[in-house]
Amino acid sequence: MDFTVKPGDDFENYAGGIWIKNNPVPAKETRWGSFTILRDFNVKAVREILMESAADKSAKPGSVKRRVGDFYTAAMDSLAIEKAGFTPVIPDYKRAGSVQDAAQVIDEVIYERTNGVANPLFGFFVGQDRKHPTIMVAQFSQGGTSMPDRDYYLKADPRTKKIQAAHSTYITTLFVLAGETEESAKKKAEIIFALEKKLAAAQMSRVEMRDPYKTYSKFSVGDFTKKSPSFDWASTLTKLKATGQDSILVNSPKFFSLADSLLKATPIGEWQAYLQWNVLRSAAPYLSKPFVDASFAYNQALSGQKIQTPRWQRMSSLTDGTIGELLGQLYVEKHFKPEAKMRMDEMIKNLVKAYEIRIKKLEWMSDVTKQKALDKLKAFTPKIGYPEKWRTYDGLEITSQTFYQNLRNAGKWSYEDMVSQLGKPVDKKRFGMTPPTVNAYYNPVNNEIVFPAGILQFPFFHMDADDAFNYGGIGAVIGHEISHGFDDSGSQYDKDGTLRNWWTPEDLTKFKALSKLLQEQYDAYTVLDSVHVNGKLTLGENIGDLGGLNAADEACKMTKQGQSNKKIDGFTHDQRFFLAWAQV
């Protein structure tokens, strides 16, 4: 805290100015604050678990500890990885470069996806039908590009051009490392950028992608085949192992029409280069040093990160991302107490009560809509810490000697696990994040709020801290996630998670008008110089923050400590609440 600053003049610097001055962003990071500090702490905790597991020779084959330890051992075996070089990828690289027509392009796209190689051309997943959330369906989405967003292809400002150049260099470097000549590699980079730019031009924007109605189109398999015949969707679904589907969901029909025309018009040599590129870029971070360095150089241009994250940290995060519910069992055992779950449950109940009070007090909302909002609030399902039932990864082969093959096996296992959900009841006990994750989420189709064990740590939460500290930290996060159920997107789902309108026309008009005011407020904020916040894109997060903080404040005042005038360290309960929020 900086006591030379008046809190009424500059609360941010009053609450954390000294910390900001004394804690520059570390060279291996792109940002630094409470979330990243806790992530850094957690990845170190994960590393300890992984090293202990790898060193435990008494762990039985097939046990959680052995499998986790074997995965990390292989991931950290730099000598074996350097010796292997490009060799593990050669069969897939050659296969991708041997396609001869559009049908074989589709077959290769399917092969790469189902075998844990890459995810080219379009997105595919199995998920709940937003209008019928008890049903798991095959869903297709726009994709096919390798830069973070369509705008990286379509804009022409100096920063974007610099990133495009880095992207081209990255493609060229990987092809040279794969054995191509410099001239051939540069030509392929030009071809790939041009093809991906065409795909990007057909994609919806990030703002459009936030609209659950705009991204919902249901087709019979036959009708969608008429719109994009090159894909032969009945055959494609069979090859994707998504059998028994009479209809499919598509988030952007326009994109698939464009992809269909590209399949017909693009020379096969260009598709060969594109498919090989997808093999290379997916594998590069996990191959020998020249590939890893090329991957980092490109990401450096994107993010500004100064030095590469240490290997142990990258591999610890990778282990969590790959077999997180095996690792999660060991993490929870060491770092998450049952008492924390009980305390969180109590806080969530208080936040829900606070929301109930706030909804009832709304002057602009009719009683009819209020009752439906309260019904939805009452139906919220909280998940805290870790899943009731762990995924066991049965059938996933992991050895301590074959790092890249472990990744391939895991990718294939994850795909099989996903498609196995078709035709089965929705498993609402699943978590969408691993236990060590420092984050939380609201899932509209299940109407659930989820808080992994990883975020239930200092500085967001502490079992021995006063209520002001905890409600200003994790309490506001709880409120934020509840607010997502009523933001511009989540408000379009009812209490059962069905995408349908439950608002009166008048109330919906008022809500949109209030949302527009908040959007315009954030549109006026500048991040750097003339770079403005995109208020429409951030609207859901802004509603989450403001609604969550207000509800957390109200919930905190329900506690005994919240009704007390007792000061701690010279600060009142209210002051400590807002200081806690400012410091996370």
C-alpha positions, 0 to 999 in steps of 0.5 A: 500500500502507498500511504502517500496517496489519498484513497479518494484520489487514486484508490488503485495506487493507494491499495497496491502502489508500492507493490506495483513499484516493487514487483515488475513483470518477471522476464518469463511472464507477460503479466504479473498480479494476484492470478499469475502469482497464485498460478506461479505458486501452484505450478511450483506445488505441482512440480513438487508433486511431480518430482516426488511421483517420478522419484517414487520407485515403489509406486505400483505400475498403473497407480495414479502416482506412477502414471503421473510420475512416468508422464513427467519423467518422459516430459523432462527427458531432454536428452531423449527428446533432443536425440529424437529430434524431428523423427517422431513426427516424420510419419504424420508429416509425410502422410499430410504431404501425400494427399491427392484430392479434396476427399483425401484432404478431409480424410487427413483432417479427420485423421489428425483430429482423431489421432491426437495430431492436430486440429486443422480446417474446422472445429469439432466437439461433442457437447450439449445442445443449447436448446435441448441441454439434456442431449449431447450432440456433434457440433462443428465450428469455424477454425482452421487458422493458426493465429489467435484471432481473425483480426490478425489476418485482416488488419494492416496496422504496424503491430499486426504486420509485425506479428504477421511477419513473425508468423511467416518466419515461424512457418518458414523455420519449421519447414526448414527444420523439417528438411525443406529448402529455404526457398520452398519453406518461404513459398509454403509460408506465403501459401499458408498465410493466404489460405488461412486469411481466406478462412479468417475472412469467413469467420465470425468476430469475437463479439459475434461469437458471444451471441448464443443465438448467432452461433446456433444453427441446427441442420439435418445431416442431409441438408448440411451436405447440400450446403457444403457437399465436399464434406460429405457429412454422413461419411465425415461423421462416421469417420469422426466416430460420431455415429447415430447423428440425424442432425448436427449443430454448426456455429457458422454455416457461412464458414463451412460454405467458404471452406467447401469452395476452397476445397474445390478451388485450392490446388492440392499442393497448397492443401498439402502444405497447410496440412503439414503446417498443422502437423508441425505447429502442433508438435513444435513445442514438444520436439527438440530445442530448435523447434521449441525455440522457433515456437517461443520466438513466434509467441514472443512476438505475440505476447512480448514475453522476454525469456522462455518459461523454464522447461520444468514449468512448461512440463508441469503445466502440460502434465496438468493440461493432459492428465489433470484429473490424475495429477489433481487427485495428488494435488487435492490430497496435499493442498485442499482441506475439507474445511475449505470446501465447507467455508466456500459452500457457506459463502456461496449460500450467502452470495445467493441470498445477496443476489436474491435480495438484489433481484427483488429490489430491482425497480426496472424489472417486472415481478414476472421476470423477477420470479423467473430470475429467482427461479434460475438463481435457486437452481444454480449448482455449485461445484467446489474444489474437485469432481466427485468422481475422478476420470481414470484415463483407462486405456491411456498408455503412458511410459517414462521413455516416450514423451511425444507418443505419450502426448499422441496417446493422450490426444487420441484418448481425449478424443475417444472420451469426448465422442463416447458421450454421444447418445449418453445422459449428460454427465453433470458431475464432470469438471471443465477445469482441473483442480490446480487451475487458478480460475472459475467459470459459469456453465450456462447449459448446466446452470452451474458455477465451478471453483477449482481447488487451485483458486481457493488459496491466498490471496483470494481465500484463506481459512484463517482470514477475516470475512472482509478479506475472503468476501473481497477476494473469492467472494467477489469471484463467486459473485462474478460467476453468478453474475454470468448467469444474468449477463448479456449472454448467460441471461438468455438461458433459463433455469434448466440451461435451455437457450430460450427467452424467459424475459418479458419484452419490456424487461428485455428492452430495459436490460439491453438499454442498461447494458448499452450504457455500460458498454458505452462507458467501457468503450470510452476507456483507453488502454494505451494512447488511442487503443480503446476497450471494446465494451461490447466484447468485454460486456459480460466480464464487466457485468460479472465484476460489477455485479459480483462485487456488489453482491459480495459486499452485500453478502459480507454484511450478512456475517457477524463480522460484517455487522461489527464496527471492529477495526483490524490493522486500523481499517473498518470491515468495509475498508478491508473488503474493498482493499481485498478486492483492489489487491486481487 
